[in-house]
Amino acid sequence: MTDQGLAYIAEGLINLTKLKNLCLDFQRCNKITDIGLETLSQVLSTLPSLYSIHLDFAECLNFTDQAMKSIAFTLEKLTSLHTVGLNFSHCYHTLTDSGVKIICDAFKTLSSLQNLYLNISVCKEITDSSVISISEALKSLNSLHTISLNFQACDTISDEGVIKFSEALQTLSLHSMTLIFNSCKGITDEGIRYFCKALKLLPFLRTLDLEMKWCGKLTHEGQRALRQTINNHICSQNTSLSFI
């Protein structure tokens, strides 16, 4: 797939003004650049009936923050969105903290958003700044019921990001949450302490999937505290917790 291919897709979408659900998979399309994404976003932003959008850019390595501006432009125009899914897994050095902030600023405009799926795993430029940007966006999403966030192998994420994220969680009424922090080597028991506090304030949570494998600074004490919090305070019919 190239930018020309994106142009063809955009052309085919132009007249689908009643389209409600859209899923586009561009995984490993390394010839896609900022130009192609701008072309696509111009058309997507004219589809006012979209209720759900999923865009997969995993392993796309030839775009910049300018592409994030195009995606953000689309989101800001689609004010009726209830579900957004974005996959930037394995974008290595392509996705940056500034790019994530651009996307998160667009999230803030989606007052009807109920379901958010964001995968930024194995993006080596991602730091606590991205987690903080996501946290700030969550505070604006009062209708949010489901979140799925994948930070796997974002090596520099630490307690700073987890604490800010935990503070944001306390403002939500979540029913389902998936969090993957595998190989986030800066997370310690201190971050888990704040996270446990947030979990106690999520009375509507029914589904929890939490992965914290290979977090080398997390001790058995932190793991035990998390297990106890889940067992004692989460009204969860479906709970999965992984440390190993």
C-alpha positions as CSV (number, residue, x, y, z in Angstrom):
1,M,0.0,0.0,0.0
2,T,1.2,3.5,-1.0
3,D,-0.1,7.0,-0.7
4,Q,-1.8,6.4,-4.1
5,G,-3.6,3.5,-2.6
6,L,-4.8,5.6,0.2
7,A,-6.1,8.1,-2.3
8,Y,-8.1,5.4,-4.0
9,I,-9.6,4.4,-0.7
10,A,-10.4,8.0,0.1
11,E,-12.1,8.3,-3.2
12,G,-14.2,5.3,-2.6
13,L,-15.4,6.6,0.8
14,I,-16.5,10.1,-0.4
15,N,-20.1,9.3,-1.1
16,L,-20.6,7.0,1.9
17,T,-22.2,9.7,4.0
18,K,-24.4,7.3,6.0
19,L,-21.5,5.0,7.0
20,K,-21.6,4.2,10.7
21,N,-18.7,1.8,11.3
22,L,-15.3,1.9,9.6
23,C,-12.2,-0.3,10.1
24,L,-9.1,0.2,8.0
25,D,-6.0,-1.9,8.5
26,F,-2.7,-0.5,7.2
27,Q,-0.4,-2.7,9.2
28,R,3.2,-2.9,7.8
29,C,2.3,-0.5,5.0
30,N,5.7,1.2,5.2
31,K,5.2,3.2,2.0
32,I,2.4,5.3,3.6
33,T,3.5,8.8,4.4
34,D,2.1,12.0,5.8
35,I,0.8,12.9,2.4
36,G,-1.4,9.8,2.1
37,L,-2.8,10.2,5.6
38,E,-3.7,13.9,5.0
39,T,-5.6,12.8,1.8
40,L,-7.5,10.1,3.8
41,S,-8.3,12.4,6.7
42,Q,-9.8,15.0,4.5
43,V,-12.4,12.5,3.3
44,L,-13.0,10.8,6.7
45,S,-13.8,14.1,8.3
46,T,-16.7,14.5,5.9
47,L,-18.5,11.3,7.1
48,P,-20.8,12.7,9.8
49,S,-22.6,9.5,10.5
50,L,-19.6,7.6,11.7
51,Y,-20.2,6.0,15.0
52,S,-17.2,3.8,15.3
53,I,-13.7,4.1,13.7
54,H,-10.7,1.8,13.9
55,L,-7.4,2.6,12.2
56,D,-4.5,0.2,12.4
57,F,-1.1,1.7,11.6
58,A,1.0,-1.0,13.3
59,E,4.6,-1.1,12.0
60,C,4.1,1.9,9.7
61,L,7.4,3.6,9.9
62,N,7.3,6.5,7.4
63,F,5.0,9.1,8.9
64,T,5.7,12.0,11.3
65,D,3.8,14.1,13.8
66,Q,2.2,15.7,10.8
67,A,0.3,12.5,10.2
68,M,-1.0,12.7,13.8
69,K,-2.3,16.2,13.0
70,S,-4.3,14.7,10.1
71,I,-5.7,11.9,12.3
72,A,-6.6,14.5,15.0
73,F,-8.3,16.7,12.3
74,T,-10.5,13.7,11.5
75,L,-11.4,13.0,15.1
76,E,-12.3,16.6,15.8
77,K,-14.7,16.7,12.9
78,L,-16.5,13.4,13.9
79,T,-18.1,14.7,17.0
80,S,-20.7,11.8,17.1
81,L,-18.1,9.1,17.6
82,H,-18.8,6.6,20.3
83,T,-15.9,4.2,19.6
84,V,-12.3,5.0,18.6
85,G,-9.6,2.4,18.1
86,L,-6.0,3.4,17.1
87,N,-3.1,1.0,16.8
88,F,0.4,2.3,16.5
89,S,2.1,-0.8,17.8
90,H,5.7,-1.3,16.8
91,C,6.0,2.1,15.3
92,Y,9.4,2.3,17.1
93,H,10.8,5.8,16.5
94,T,7.9,7.0,14.4
95,L,5.4,7.8,17.1
96,T,6.6,10.4,19.6
97,D,5.3,12.0,22.8
98,S,4.3,15.1,20.8
99,G,2.4,13.0,18.3
100,V,0.5,11.3,21.1
101,K,-0.4,14.7,22.6
102,I,-1.8,15.9,19.3
103,I,-4.1,12.8,19.2
104,C,-5.1,13.2,22.9
105,D,-6.0,16.9,22.4
106,A,-8.4,15.6,19.7
107,F,-9.8,13.0,22.1
108,K,-10.9,15.8,24.4
109,T,-13.4,17.0,21.8
110,L,-15.2,13.7,21.7
111,S,-17.8,14.3,24.4
112,S,-19.9,11.2,23.3
113,L,-17.0,8.8,23.3
114,Q,-17.8,5.6,25.2
115,N,-15.1,3.2,24.1
116,L,-11.4,4.0,23.6
117,Y,-8.8,1.5,22.3
118,L,-5.2,2.8,22.0
119,N,-2.1,0.6,21.3
120,I,1.2,2.4,21.5
121,S,3.3,-0.7,22.4
122,V,6.9,-1.0,21.3
123,C,7.1,2.6,20.5
124,K,10.6,3.6,21.7
125,E,10.1,7.3,21.8
126,I,7.1,7.1,24.2
127,T,7.7,8.3,27.8
128,D,5.7,9.4,30.8
129,S,4.7,12.5,28.9
130,S,2.5,10.3,26.6
131,V,0.8,8.7,29.6
132,I,0.2,12.1,31.1
133,S,-1.3,13.4,27.8
134,I,-3.6,10.4,27.8
135,S,-4.5,11.0,31.4
136,E,-5.4,14.6,30.7
137,A,-7.7,13.5,27.8
138,L,-9.4,10.9,30.0
139,K,-10.5,13.7,32.4
140,S,-12.6,15.2,29.6
141,L,-14.3,12.0,28.6
142,N,-17.2,11.8,31.0
143,S,-19.2,9.2,28.9
144,L,-16.3,6.8,28.7
145,H,-17.2,3.2,29.7
146,T,-14.5,1.1,28.2
147,I,-10.7,1.7,27.8
148,S,-8.0,-0.5,26.5
149,L,-4.4,0.9,26.6
150,N,-1.3,-1.0,25.6
151,F,2.0,0.4,26.7
152,Q,4.0,-2.8,26.4
153,A,7.8,-2.3,26.1
154,C,7.6,1.5,26.4
155,D,10.7,1.1,28.6
156,T,10.9,4.6,30.2
157,I,7.3,4.7,31.6
158,S,7.6,5.1,35.3
159,D,5.6,5.8,38.5
160,E,5.2,9.4,37.3
161,G,3.0,8.3,34.4
162,V,1.2,5.7,36.5
163,I,0.3,8.2,39.2
164,K,-1.1,10.8,36.8
165,F,-3.1,8.0,35.1
166,S,-4.4,6.8,38.4
167,E,-5.6,10.3,39.2
168,A,-7.5,10.5,35.9
169,L,-9.1,7.1,36.5
170,Q,-10.8,8.4,39.6
171,T,-12.9,10.8,37.4
172,L,-14.4,8.0,35.3
173,S,-17.2,5.6,35.6
174,L,-15.6,2.7,33.8
175,H,-17.3,-0.7,33.2
176,S,-14.4,-2.4,31.4
177,M,-10.6,-1.7,31.5
178,T,-7.6,-3.4,29.8
179,L,-4.1,-2.1,30.7
180,I,-0.9,-3.6,29.5
181,F,2.3,-2.4,31.1
182,N,4.5,-5.4,30.3
183,S,8.2,-4.4,30.3
184,C,7.6,-0.9,31.6
185,K,10.7,-1.1,33.7
186,G,10.3,2.1,35.7
187,I,7.1,1.2,37.5
188,T,7.6,0.4,41.2
189,D,5.4,-0.3,44.2
190,E,4.9,3.4,44.7
191,G,3.1,3.7,41.4
192,I,1.0,0.6,42.2
193,R,0.0,2.2,45.5
194,Y,-1.6,5.1,43.7
195,F,-3.2,2.7,41.1
196,C,-4.7,0.6,43.9
197,K,-6.3,3.8,45.3
198,A,-7.9,4.5,42.0
199,L,-9.2,1.0,41.6
200,K,-11.1,1.3,44.9
201,L,-13.0,4.3,43.4
202,L,-14.3,2.4,40.3
203,P,-17.5,0.8,41.6
204,F,-19.0,0.1,38.2
205,L,-16.0,-1.9,36.9
206,R,-17.1,-5.3,35.7
207,T,-14.2,-6.4,33.5
208,L,-10.5,-5.9,34.3
209,D,-7.5,-7.2,32.3
210,L,-4.2,-6.1,33.7
211,E,-0.7,-7.2,32.6
212,M,2.5,-6.1,34.3
213,K,4.9,-8.8,33.3
214,W,8.7,-8.1,33.3
215,C,8.3,-4.9,35.4
216,G,11.6,-5.5,37.1
217,K,11.2,-2.9,39.9
218,L,7.8,-4.2,41.0
219,T,8.2,-6.3,44.1
220,H,6.1,-9.1,45.6
221,E,4.7,-6.6,48.1
222,G,3.4,-4.4,45.2
223,Q,2.0,-7.5,43.5
224,R,0.3,-8.6,46.7
225,A,-1.3,-5.2,47.3
226,L,-2.7,-5.2,43.8
227,R,-4.2,-8.6,44.1
228,Q,-5.8,-7.7,47.5
229,T,-7.3,-4.5,46.1
230,I,-8.8,-6.4,43.2
231,N,-10.2,-9.2,45.4
232,N,-11.6,-6.8,48.0
233,H,-12.8,-3.8,46.1
234,I,-13.5,-4.6,42.4
235,C,-17.0,-6.0,41.6
236,S,-15.6,-7.8,38.6
237,Q,-17.1,-10.8,36.9
238,N,-14.1,-11.1,34.5
239,T,-10.7,-10.3,36.0
240,S,-7.3,-11.2,34.7
241,L,-4.0,-10.2,36.4
242,S,-0.6,-11.2,35.0
243,F,2.8,-10.7,36.6
244,I,4.7,-13.6,35.1
